[in-house]
Amino acid sequence: MNFAIIGCGFKARSHAAAINRIPEAKLAAVCDLDESAMEQYKEYGAKAYTNYNALLAEDGVDAICICTPASYHAVLVEQAAAAKKHIVLDQPMALSLDETERIVEVCRENDVKLTIVHPHRFRPVVMELRKIIEAGMLGKISHASARINLNRNRDFCAESLWRGAKLHECGGLMGQAIDYSDLLLWFLGQPKQVFSMAATGISNLEGEGVAAGLIQFESGALGTIEMSTAVYYRNFEESITIFGEKGTVKIGGPNALSFEHFDVRNLSETETERILEKVKSDPWGVPGHEQTISDLIQSVKENREPLVTGEDGKRALELVLAFYKSARNNSPIGMRRGVLV
Ligand SMILES: NC(=O)c1ccc[n+]([C@@H]2O[C@H](COP(=O)([O-])OP(=O)(O)OC[C@H]3O[C@@H](n4cnc5c(N)ncnc54)[C@H](O)[C@@H]3O)[C@@H](O)[C@H]2O)c1
């Protein structure tokens, strides 16, 4: 399958490297408003376009990886879907629920596949925990906590004007906590209501630099998210802990790639050892971008939904938007039937 990338900044490199590693995929073209951003892709033999419509008119392109800031995602997806290109869309999927609905709808109407990049889902440690939860090994889950305390200073944001800017809703909840919001939803299901507070804190960026969110899930479980982007003086932690009646598991360590705590009552010692060893021996596994793109190719071949769907992307965004609404209104926000009320 021939791929093109639009938006040749930081994230595009992960997409290009992933495409390069997949035998069935080729990077045929790239597109950016800034010609110099595309220079690095010459070595892949990719054609460079500053005009998106010209790129979409290429018969030799089957799928588009969209790596621009999220404020442009909806309009770029609409054009790509109309041109019958399959779509790999980096997260956040968009900045409003109306836009996410348009994205899902236009892909359905044009019969093209859409997958959202939530690479944390493909980490070995996350996949093992998901299997344990799905098998009911933790019993009833009482609560879960996600902690994302990072340092995203002016240097990080100076690289691109949109980073940290309010216009692009790019505070830490949208920029840094969305992957963990997605994981909490993946592990615990549909939220019923959320409450949150957000502040600038000690961050010198426009978007929120610190936030705390509380989630009540339909299952009755509670979840918390603690997020900050101005930790002194470097990244401090990314972690997620699940507390169940038959087990407690914490994912943490640098980049949240390992089990920091693992007590699961009904797993034998041998099975526990096997899981811990598996994760320890290959903490990154096959990179999430590569798995996402491979899965899109398979979903086209098998005419099935990709593993991470537009609906999944929408649910993660919906949770972040509920945090924002709650913080603005200083009140709980209901999320019944997937609607913010
Ligand atoms: N940087 C991260 O750590 C990170 C992590 C996860 C997801 N993402 C997501 O990936 C996407 C890209 O982030 P990034 O950090 O690579 O951004 P970036 O600013 O480094 O790169 C964006 C590129 O898009 C180009 N661009 C912008 N509008 C365009 C348009 N209309 N047409 C063509 N090109 C256009 C810019 O010229 C720039 O080269 C965002 O949606 C972001 O939320 C970023």
The ligand as an SDF file (V2000), in Angstrom:
LIG
                    3D

 44 48  0  0  0  0  0  0  0  0999 V2000
    4.7650   16.1290   19.3420 N   0  0  0  0  0  0  0  0  0  0  0  0
    4.2810   15.1380   20.0680 C   0  0  0  0  0  0  0  0  0  0  0  0
    4.8780   14.6740   21.0670 O   0  0  0  0  0  0  0  0  0  0  0  0
    2.9730   14.4980   19.6810 C   0  0  0  0  0  0  0  0  0  0  0  0
    2.5940   13.3330   20.3550 C   0  0  0  0  0  0  0  0  0  0  0  0
    1.4170   12.7170   20.0000 C   0  0  0  0  0  0  0  0  0  0  0  0
    0.6380   13.2460   18.9910 C   0  0  0  0  0  0  0  0  0  0  0  0
    0.9890   14.3740   18.3460 N   0  0  0  0  0  0  0  0  0  0  0  0
    0.0920   14.8890   17.3190 C   0  0  0  0  0  0  0  0  0  0  0  0
    0.6940   14.8130   16.0370 O   0  0  0  0  0  0  0  0  0  0  0  0
    0.2970   15.9330   15.2510 C   0  0  0  0  0  0  0  0  0  0  0  0
    1.5490   16.6620   14.7720 C   0  0  0  0  0  0  0  0  0  0  0  0
    2.3300   17.0490   15.8670 O   0  0  0  0  0  0  0  0  0  0  0  0
    3.8650   17.4690   15.6690 P   0  0  0  0  0  0  0  0  0  0  0  0
    4.4150   17.6010   17.0380 O   0  0  0  0  0  0  0  0  0  0  0  0
    4.5140   16.5930   14.6920 O   0  0  0  0  0  0  0  0  0  0  0  0
    3.6960   18.9370   15.0230 O   0  0  0  0  0  0  0  0  0  0  0  0
    4.8110   19.8080   14.2990 P   0  0  0  0  0  0  0  0  0  0  0  0
    4.4410   21.2130   14.5400 O   0  0  0  0  0  0  0  0  0  0  0  0
    6.1780   19.3430   14.6530 O   0  0  0  0  0  0  0  0  0  0  0  0
    4.5710   19.4850   12.7500 O   0  0  0  0  0  0  0  0  0  0  0  0
    3.4010   19.8610   12.0810 C   0  0  0  0  0  0  0  0  0  0  0  0
    3.7570   20.0550   10.6040 C   0  0  0  0  0  0  0  0  0  0  0  0
    2.5300   20.2450    9.8930 O   0  0  0  0  0  0  0  0  0  0  0  0
    2.7270   21.2490    8.9050 C   0  0  0  0  0  0  0  0  0  0  0  0
    1.3980   21.7840    8.6000 N   0  0  0  0  0  0  0  0  0  0  0  0
    0.5780   22.4870    9.4050 C   0  0  0  0  0  0  0  0  0  0  0  0
   -0.5890   22.7530    8.7690 N   0  0  0  0  0  0  0  0  0  0  0  0
   -0.4980   22.1760    7.5460 C   0  0  0  0  0  0  0  0  0  0  0  0
   -1.3770   22.0970    6.4300 C   0  0  0  0  0  0  0  0  0  0  0  0
   -2.5860   22.6480    6.4630 N   0  0  0  0  0  0  0  0  0  0  0  0
   -0.9560   21.4510    5.3280 N   0  0  0  0  0  0  0  0  0  0  0  0
    0.2780   20.8730    5.2890 C   0  0  0  0  0  0  0  0  0  0  0  0
    1.1560   20.9170    6.3220 N   0  0  0  0  0  0  0  0  0  0  0  0
    0.7730   21.5660    7.4270 C   0  0  0  0  0  0  0  0  0  0  0  0
    3.6790   22.2260    9.5570 C   0  0  0  0  0  0  0  0  0  0  0  0
    4.3490   23.0220    8.5690 O   0  0  0  0  0  0  0  0  0  0  0  0
    4.6280   21.2870   10.2960 C   0  0  0  0  0  0  0  0  0  0  0  0
    5.7270   20.9010    9.5010 O   0  0  0  0  0  0  0  0  0  0  0  0
   -0.6210   16.7570   16.1420 C   0  0  0  0  0  0  0  0  0  0  0  0
   -1.9630   16.4420   15.8740 O   0  0  0  0  0  0  0  0  0  0  0  0
   -0.2420   16.3310   17.5390 C   0  0  0  0  0  0  0  0  0  0  0  0
   -1.2930   16.4740   18.4490 O   0  0  0  0  0  0  0  0  0  0  0  0
    2.1610   15.0030   18.6650 C   0  0  0  0  0  0  0  0  0  0  0  0
  1  2  1  0
  2  3  2  0
  2  4  1  0
  4  5  1  0
  4 44  2  0
  5  6  2  0
  6  7  1  0
  7  8  2  0
  8  9  1  0
  8 44  1  0
  9 10  1  0
  9 42  1  0
 10 11  1  0
 11 12  1  0
 11 40  1  0
 12 13  1  0
 13 14  1  0
 14 15  2  0
 14 16  1  0
 14 17  1  0
 17 18  1  0
 18 19  2  0
 18 20  1  0
 18 21  1  0
 21 22  1  0
 22 23  1  0
 23 24  1  0
 23 38  1  0
 24 25  1  0
 25 26  1  0
 25 36  1  0
 26 27  1  0
 26 35  1  0
 27 28  2  0
 28 29  1  0
 29 30  1  0
 29 35  2  0
 30 31  1  0
 30 32  2  0
 32 33  1  0
 33 34  2  0
 34 35  1  0
 36 37  1  0
 36 38  1  0
 38 39  1  0
 40 41  1  0
 40 42  1  0
 42 43  1  0
M  CHG  2   8   1  16  -1
M  END
$$$$
